Amino acid sequence: MDELDTRLIALLRHDARTPVASLAQSLNVSRATIKARIDRLTKNGVIKGFTIITGSPRDDKSIHAITLVEIEGRSAEAVIKTMLGLPQVRTLHTTNGKWDIIAQLETEDLIEFDDVLRRIRLIEGVSLTETNILLAPRKSRLD
């Protein structure tokens, strides 16, 4: 990968539907060059696919947070199973270090948010939590 590939990927991350002609004009190269680069990057697995990000009115009004969870003893599987049963848990990751689990939460309002935090803290085996509310997004996965 060279600088042109990097710049091309940046443009595609911003808008994967940008026409090849527009990409070529932005990068000051031919359409054939852009098409060949996209084909090569896709074939080599650098570009794994093209996607869209959907939004809804709820996105702007909901509470998003990351909760770090420390588990005591050998109760990790039971804690994970219980947390996966909570509809407010959008993603759940196991990790290493001080925190055993990282959960991404989404609730409609602060009352529901408070309730789900209370429920997580009451799960047998959860010894400590730390939660951070996510404020304004600065970059999405595809930006």
Buried (B, 14 or more C-beta within 10 A) or exposed (E): EEEBBEBBBEBBBEEBEBEBEBBBEEBEBEBEBBBEBBEEBEEEEEBEEEEEEEEEEEEEEBBBBBBBBBBEEEBBEBBBEBBEEBEBBEEBEEEEEEBBBBBBBBBEEEEBBEEBBEBBBEBEBBEEBEBEEEEEEEEEEEE
